């Protein structure tokens, strides 16, 4: 069976991959091959694959999800990360958490793990609202600006 996996950012299809799969094959194995072809981390692809509003469980078999068709989607959003004087853009699954963005930023900007734990993600500006690491990124249009910064003093001197 031939499976087509299409990657979307907003309403635009960015790229697609076609992979051969057996009905008894685990979805995770198929997605691993597709991730390599698409240039996406396997963990991100597994987190967000499906058709329409239906998300697939990566432990399912291809045959289990084939009733939804053989054209699957992976939706991504753009995050523009700022750290000191550096800027990087990266597309994440909209189901990724801000913790995954935080980890990616620390790897990308080569921030030591011991220092990364003391940094926070702020929305919009270095003094913008702190993003909750446990929450998903969610849907938005365009590229969201996020700053990786050292936390400042708490309001009212606390």
N, C-alpha and C positions, 0 to 999 in steps of 0.2 A: 504494500500500500504506500502511495506517495502522499506525504504530508507537506503542506505549505505553511510556513510560519512567517507572518508579516509583522514588522516592527513599525509602530505608529508613534509620532510625537504630535500631540494635538490631533488635528484631523488629517494630517499628512502622513502618507506611507513613506517611510524612509528607505527601507530595504526589505528583502525577503529571502528566505532560504527554502529549498526543497530537500527533504530527507526521506529516504526509504525506511519503512518500519514494518515490523511484523505485528499482527494483532495481539500476540501474546507478550510482546515486548513491553517492559516498564516504560512509562512516560519519561521518567527521569533520564533514562539512557538515551532516548530519542532527543531529548532537549539538550543533553550534553553535546551530541554531534552538531545540533543546530546552533548552539551557542558559539562553538568554535567557528562555524561558517559565518555567523552574523557579527562576530567580534564583540560579543556581550558575555559578561560573567555568567556562568551556569547558574549560580545562586539567584541572580536577579531574574533570569528567564524563568526559572522554576517558580519563583514567587508570584509571577503574574503572567499566566498563560491561560487562554480560554477563547470562548466565542461569545460575543455580546456581553451580557451580564453574567454568564456562566464561567466560573473559574474551575480549572482542572486540578485535581489532587495528583501530585507527581508520583505517588505510589500506585496510581491506577495503571492499568494496561492500556495500550493504544486501542484495543477492541472496546474497552469500557467507555472511552470518550469518543469513539468513532461515530456514535449516534448523533453527535453534534456537528459532524462534518469533518472534512479533511483540510480545512483552511482555518488556521488558528491565529490568534492575535496576541501581541505583546505591546502594551501601551507604556510610554515613557514621558517624563517631563524634564525640562531643562532646569538645572540649578547652577547659578554662577557663584562660585565660592571665592571669597577674599580672605587672604591671610597675610598680614603685614603689607608688603608692597606687591604681593603676587596675586594673580587672578587666574582661575581655571573654571571652565565650563564642563559639566558632565551631565549626561542623561541618565536618570534613575527611573526605575519602575515606580509608578504612582503609589504602589502599595509598600514601597520601602519605607523604613522609619527614618526619622531624623538622626537616630543613632548610627545607621548605616552610612548616611551622608557624612557624619562626623568622622567615622572611621576611615572612609574613603579620603576625606580631606587631609587627615593626618598622614596617611600613606603617601598621598600625592605630593604634599608639601614637605615630606620627610621630617615630620615632627616626632621626636622620640616618644615612645609609649608613656613614659613617666610624666612627660610634659602635657601630652594630649589629654590625659585624664583631668587636667586642671583647666582646660579650655571649654568654652561654651559656643553654641551657634546662636547668632542673633540675626533676626530678620531685618533686611533693608539697609541697616547702618550698624556700625560697631556698638551703638547705644540703643539699637532697636530692641523689640521684645525678644526674650529668650525663647528658643524653640524647644519644646518638650521632646527629648530623645525617644520616648516611648510611642509617640504619635506617628501615624503614617504621613507621608508627604502630601498626598492627595492630588486632586486635579487642579490645574491652573493653566492659563495661556501665557505664552512668552517664556522668558527665563527669569526665575525668582532669584534675587540677590540675597546672599547669606554671608555673614561674616563669622570667621572662627577667631574668637578673641578671649583674652584673659578676663575673668569676671572682675567687675569693679566693686567698690564698697556698696553695701546694701543701703537702701533708702533709710533716712533717719538715723544713720550711724550704726546700724545693726549688722 
